[in-house]
């Protein structure tokens, strides 16, 4: 094909004195093709000096105008739309090719096969300097790490310097970055940085790619299951995400954040090296300012910036944040549920569902709550008592069966208790409630009367109420009934009301003479 002729090379060899036959034999080109190039150059009056600084493609177009243009017989999709759709979760080139083929069929046009479709898309990516969407999807993952280079904080009084560590996060799709300064790299700082990161993004992603640091990963064996830090795993569950640690000593598994760490050294650390910070808040504000400029910087090889790609394409695909903000927690393992269905923490008691009595549970302690877990199942939660409170109980109604739940006293419950004792007791309780303007005012006097049954028995209390009602007392109270029971007046009254014994007797009765001693 004429299109493959190296026209510039042929003209260069002719300028160096080679004949047409020699050029054809040394370059592996037919003599007719060499003649076509030489004739075209002569016809256009183009010398080697005019063409030597042009590209091969440009020389060919000058000698054979229009021959290099190729119009495909296939219907061409809107590749910019394909590129944008491919960024969405679950969208693949296979799916987009199927939709393209269906659309071409409806219009009666010819459509390219899947292999040509993929190759043409890759050519579009290269020509337009775009990033291939096959490797990274929008809103799927975030890569996190600590920056190796640190910053410095100066004490405002002593002038003492302390290190400030930088938490770095990057969304691989848009390359949108987040940096948070911290005074240490401990567990709480690691977790709080993640919470601040998701707040800054305005949403969460299903995958968190991290390094194998101890605040995140306890064990990452070559074979076997990865053991995650409990607090880090709970943070991921709070944001409905999964933690996917990179392989040990494989920084390419999180290449985006590794690359961002290098950029941060210039955009943040080097740019702020002449400023002196005396508070972490001031340093944080300066870091945020630099990161805003970094994210707004236009790309060199693709359209837009990190910020524009993030806001236009990736942020709408992020998962919504949980309604309840994430809280730092401390895990306490191996607490046993007592026989009264309570578990102890800091000398206070928190209820657990009754069926879990004797079980070994774990406690998750936050600033405001205590949550009780059996393995990975959350059994219940309670509001945490303050540090000054001891020997107090927190009870969830759902944890205790109805028959064992505490019930507040009222007039109906007290009257029910009185009916189980007897009618006289019921009259006394009724008189107590009738004598007070508000029913609640009669609860304590009625309880005082009914609790006498615990000490003296129900039958004696019933008798004492009967004796009190026979007197001129309008509304007997504890002060009237207790002396009757203490002095056993109820028993004397009972004996006095018993029917007299009958004088008639039956059977043989021995007289006193029978028991008298016999004299000798």
HELIX and SHEET records of a PDB file:
HELIX    1   1 UNK A    2  UNK A    4  5                                   3    
HELIX    2   2 UNK A    7  UNK A   15  1                                   9    
HELIX    3   3 UNK A   20  UNK A   27  1                                   8    
HELIX    4   4 UNK A   31  UNK A   43  1                                  13    
HELIX    5   5 UNK A   48  UNK A   51  1                                   4    
HELIX    6   6 UNK A   56  UNK A   63  1                                   8    
HELIX    7   7 UNK A   79  UNK A   85  1                                   7    
HELIX    8   8 UNK A   93  UNK A  107  1                                  15    
HELIX    9   9 UNK A  114  UNK A  128  1                                  15    
HELIX   10  10 UNK A  187  UNK A  201  1                                  15    
HELIX   11  11 UNK A  230  UNK A  238  1                                   9    
HELIX   12  12 UNK A  251  UNK A  254  5                                   4    
HELIX   13  13 UNK A  255  UNK A  264  1                                  10    
HELIX   14  14 UNK A  265  UNK A  270  3                                   6    
HELIX   15  15 UNK A  280  UNK A  296  1                                  17    
HELIX   16  16 UNK A  306  UNK A  309  1                                   4    
HELIX   17  17 UNK A  310  UNK A  314  3                                   5    
HELIX   18  18 UNK A  315  UNK A  317  5                                   3    
HELIX   19  19 UNK A  354  UNK A  356  5                                   3    
HELIX   20  20 UNK A  397  UNK A  399  5                                   3    
HELIX   21  21 UNK A  402  UNK A  404  5                                   3    
HELIX   22  22 UNK A  411  UNK A  421  1                                  11    
HELIX   23  23 UNK A  423  UNK A  434  1                                  12    
HELIX   24  24 UNK A  439  UNK A  442  5                                   4    
HELIX   25  25 UNK A  443  UNK A  450  1                                   8    
HELIX   26  26 UNK A  452  UNK A  456  1                                   5    
HELIX   27  27 UNK A  458  UNK A  470  1                                  13    
HELIX   28  28 UNK A  478  UNK A  486  1                                   9    
HELIX   29  29 UNK A  489  UNK A  496  1                                   8    
HELIX   30  30 UNK A  512  UNK A  515  1                                   4    
SHEET    1   A 5 UNK A 151  UNK A 154  0                                        
SHEET    2   A 5 UNK A 161  UNK A 170 -1                                        
SHEET    3   A 5 UNK A 141  UNK A 146 -1                                        
SHEET    4   A 5 UNK A 207  UNK A 209  1                                        
SHEET    5   A 5 UNK A 242  UNK A 243  1                                        
SHEET    1   B 3 UNK A 151  UNK A 154  0                                        
SHEET    2   B 3 UNK A 161  UNK A 170 -1                                        
SHEET    3   B 3 UNK A 177  UNK A 182 -1                                        
SHEET    1   C 2 UNK A 217  UNK A 219  0                                        
SHEET    2   C 2 UNK A 227  UNK A 228 -1                                        
SHEET    1   D 4 UNK A 330  UNK A 336  0                                        
SHEET    2   D 4 UNK A 360  UNK A 365 -1                                        
SHEET    3   D 4 UNK A 369  UNK A 374 -1                                        
SHEET    4   D 4 UNK A 377  UNK A 383 -1                                        
SHEET    1   E 3 UNK A 342  UNK A 345  0                                        
SHEET    2   E 3 UNK A 348  UNK A 351 -1                                        
SHEET    3   E 3 UNK A 393  UNK A 394  1                                        
END                                                                             
